[in-house]
């Protein structure tokens, strides 16, 4: 369930929403190993989610990868580290309830 504050930001007309390829990649991996179960085709559900949210695709850029070179090792999850790197490199706010991102000095809502 999405917390009310996050839902408000997501639904706000003033907010431009990005969904990272990193998140889609992680969801696909979890679906393939059945850690996440979709009632129908995961690909269609993900694309429909993008459409409903009016979200932009945050493509993984080399600059995001190179930013990892200077990112401290607060933990070793490669997906979280790349998400933090993208948020920092693109100067984006990050919508999360995961407190680990605060250690990376990511702007969190």
Secondary structure as the mmCIF struct_conf table of DSSP 4:
data_model
#
loop_
_struct_conf.conf_type_id
_struct_conf.id
_struct_conf.beg_label_comp_id
_struct_conf.beg_label_asym_id
_struct_conf.beg_label_seq_id
_struct_conf.end_label_comp_id
_struct_conf.end_label_asym_id
_struct_conf.end_label_seq_id
HELX_RH_AL_P HELX_RH_AL_P1 UNK A 4 UNK A 11
TURN_TY1_P TURN_TY1_P1 UNK A 13 UNK A 14
HELX_LH_PP_P HELX_LH_PP_P1 UNK A 15 UNK A 17
STRN STRN1 UNK A 18 UNK A 20
HELX_RH_AL_P HELX_RH_AL_P2 UNK A 21 UNK A 32
TURN_TY1_P TURN_TY1_P2 UNK A 33 UNK A 34
BEND BEND1 UNK A 35 UNK A 36
BEND BEND2 UNK A 39 UNK A 40
HELX_RH_AL_P HELX_RH_AL_P3 UNK A 42 UNK A 53
TURN_TY1_P TURN_TY1_P3 UNK A 54 UNK A 54
HELX_LH_PP_P HELX_LH_PP_P2 UNK A 55 UNK A 55
STRN STRN2 UNK A 56 UNK A 58
HELX_RH_AL_P HELX_RH_AL_P4 UNK A 62 UNK A 67
HELX_RH_3T_P HELX_RH_3T_P1 UNK A 68 UNK A 70
BEND BEND3 UNK A 71 UNK A 71
BEND BEND4 UNK A 74 UNK A 74
HELX_RH_AL_P HELX_RH_AL_P5 UNK A 78 UNK A 90
TURN_TY1_P TURN_TY1_P4 UNK A 91 UNK A 91
STRN STRN3 UNK A 94 UNK A 94
BEND BEND5 UNK A 97 UNK A 97
HELX_RH_3T_P HELX_RH_3T_P2 UNK A 99 UNK A 104
TURN_TY1_P TURN_TY1_P5 UNK A 105 UNK A 105
STRN STRN4 UNK A 108 UNK A 108
#
